[in-house]
Amino acid sequence: MFTLDYRSRKPLYDQLCQSIERMAACGVLEPGSRLPSVRMLAEELAINPNTVQKAYRMLEHSGVIETVPGKGSFVAGGNLELLREERLRHIEELLVQAVDEARG
């Protein structure tokens, strides 16, 4: 479900954050969806649990997920529309860049 590029220079926690944000913005992860536990996801991705914990903390800080002690982490509902708009804006910029390069 989550993909990481282990050869990338980009930190794994940042890749994980972007992956979860992207899936939430696209609707793959719906509001209220439970995310895997830190330990389970670390095992699945073969990474250090501290890396997953850092990604979850960053996502919680930005409002993408909510963590309920003893229950787990869940996709938050309030910030998803903002994420979708940001993603569309980024895609728009890439399209403009591609058109400019094609003309150039």
Secondary structure as UniProt FT lines:
FT   TURN            6..7
FT   HELIX           12..26
FT   TURN            31..32
FT   HELIX           38..45
FT   HELIX           49..61
FT   TURN            62..63
FT   STRAND          65..68
FT   TURN            69..71
FT   STRAND          72..75
FT   TURN            78..79
FT   HELIX           80..103
//
